[in-house]
Amino acid sequence: MKDPPRRSARRDLLPALAILLGVWLLFWGAQGIPTLCALANPCPAPDVRVAPAILFGALMLIPALVLIIAALSNRRLPGALRVTCYVVLVMLAIVGAGAVLFSGGFSIPLF
């Protein structure tokens, strides 16, 4: 007879899925932000944000899949590995969002 899933599986599964899907939606939404062109340089291509979005979206799958597989199996991840996976997932989300937003010339006005 198969053991019932752990009650804490949702605690491990839902945050990883929420981070992954939320950042993917941010990456997808950032594709429509207009780019700013520098006067000295030519305008970047309209699809300049696609490559960083695909790269960081794919890299985020690694720690997210470790957390999801561990949550769905009956094995429990050691605390340090679980925390490391969340830290890597959040850091990839932050760095990826920055890379996607700023790759097309998006800038924050200083004045």
C-alpha positions as CSV (number, residue, x, y, z in Angstrom):
1,M,0.0,0.0,0.0
2,K,1.3,3.4,-0.9
3,D,1.8,6.0,1.8
4,P,-0.4,9.1,1.7
5,P,1.4,12.3,0.6
6,R,2.8,14.4,3.4
7,R,0.7,17.2,4.7
8,S,3.8,19.5,4.4
9,A,4.1,18.8,0.6
10,R,2.0,21.9,-0.1
11,R,4.2,24.0,2.1
12,D,7.2,23.0,-0.1
13,L,5.4,22.9,-3.4
14,L,3.3,26.0,-3.5
15,P,6.0,28.6,-2.9
16,A,8.3,27.1,-5.5
17,L,5.5,27.0,-8.1
18,A,4.4,30.6,-7.2
19,I,7.9,32.0,-7.6
20,L,8.5,30.1,-10.9
21,L,5.2,31.0,-12.5
22,G,5.2,34.6,-11.2
23,V,8.6,35.3,-12.6
24,W,7.8,33.6,-15.9
25,L,4.7,35.9,-16.1
26,L,7.0,38.9,-15.4
27,F,9.4,37.8,-18.1
28,W,6.5,37.4,-20.6
29,G,5.1,40.8,-19.7
30,A,8.5,42.5,-20.0
31,Q,8.6,41.6,-23.7
32,G,6.1,44.4,-24.4
33,I,7.9,47.2,-22.6
34,P,9.2,49.7,-25.2
35,T,13.0,50.0,-25.4
36,L,14.9,53.3,-25.1
37,C,17.4,54.1,-27.8
38,A,20.6,55.9,-27.0
39,L,21.5,58.7,-29.3
40,A,25.0,57.4,-30.0
41,N,24.0,53.7,-30.5
42,P,21.4,52.2,-32.8
43,C,18.2,50.8,-31.3
44,P,18.3,47.2,-30.1
45,A,16.3,44.6,-31.9
46,P,12.6,44.3,-30.7
47,D,13.3,40.7,-29.5
48,V,16.4,41.6,-27.4
49,R,14.7,40.5,-24.2
50,V,13.8,37.0,-25.4
51,A,17.3,35.4,-24.9
52,P,17.7,36.4,-21.2
53,A,14.1,35.4,-20.5
54,I,14.6,31.9,-21.9
55,L,18.0,31.5,-20.2
56,F,17.0,32.5,-16.7
57,G,13.6,30.8,-17.1
58,A,15.3,27.6,-17.9
59,L,17.9,28.0,-15.1
60,M,15.1,28.5,-12.6
61,L,13.7,25.1,-13.5
62,I,16.6,23.3,-11.8
63,P,16.0,24.4,-8.2
64,A,12.2,24.5,-8.7
65,L,12.2,20.9,-10.0
66,V,14.3,19.7,-7.0
67,L,11.8,21.3,-4.7
68,I,8.8,20.0,-6.6
69,I,10.1,16.4,-6.9
70,A,11.0,16.3,-3.2
71,A,7.6,17.6,-2.3
72,L,5.8,15.0,-4.4
73,S,7.9,12.1,-3.2
74,N,7.9,10.7,0.3
75,R,11.5,11.7,0.9
76,R,12.2,14.8,2.8
77,L,15.0,17.2,1.7
78,P,17.6,18.1,4.3
79,G,16.9,21.6,5.6
80,A,20.1,23.1,4.2
81,L,19.4,21.8,0.7
82,R,15.8,23.0,0.8
83,V,17.0,26.5,1.9
84,T,19.7,26.5,-0.7
85,C,17.2,25.6,-3.5
86,Y,15.0,28.5,-2.4
87,V,17.9,30.9,-2.2
88,V,19.1,29.9,-5.7
89,L,15.6,30.2,-7.1
90,V,15.0,33.6,-5.7
91,M,18.5,34.9,-6.7
92,L,17.9,33.6,-10.3
93,A,14.5,35.4,-10.3
94,I,16.0,38.7,-9.2
95,V,19.0,38.6,-11.5
96,G,16.9,37.3,-14.4
97,A,14.3,40.0,-13.9
98,G,17.1,42.6,-14.0
99,A,18.7,41.1,-17.1
100,V,15.4,41.0,-18.9
101,L,14.3,44.5,-18.0
102,F,17.6,46.2,-18.6
103,S,18.7,44.3,-21.7
104,G,16.5,46.3,-24.1
105,G,17.6,49.7,-22.9
106,F,15.0,50.1,-20.2
107,S,16.1,52.6,-17.7
108,I,14.9,54.3,-14.6
109,P,14.8,58.1,-15.0
110,L,17.0,59.9,-12.5
111,F,15.2,63.3,-12.7
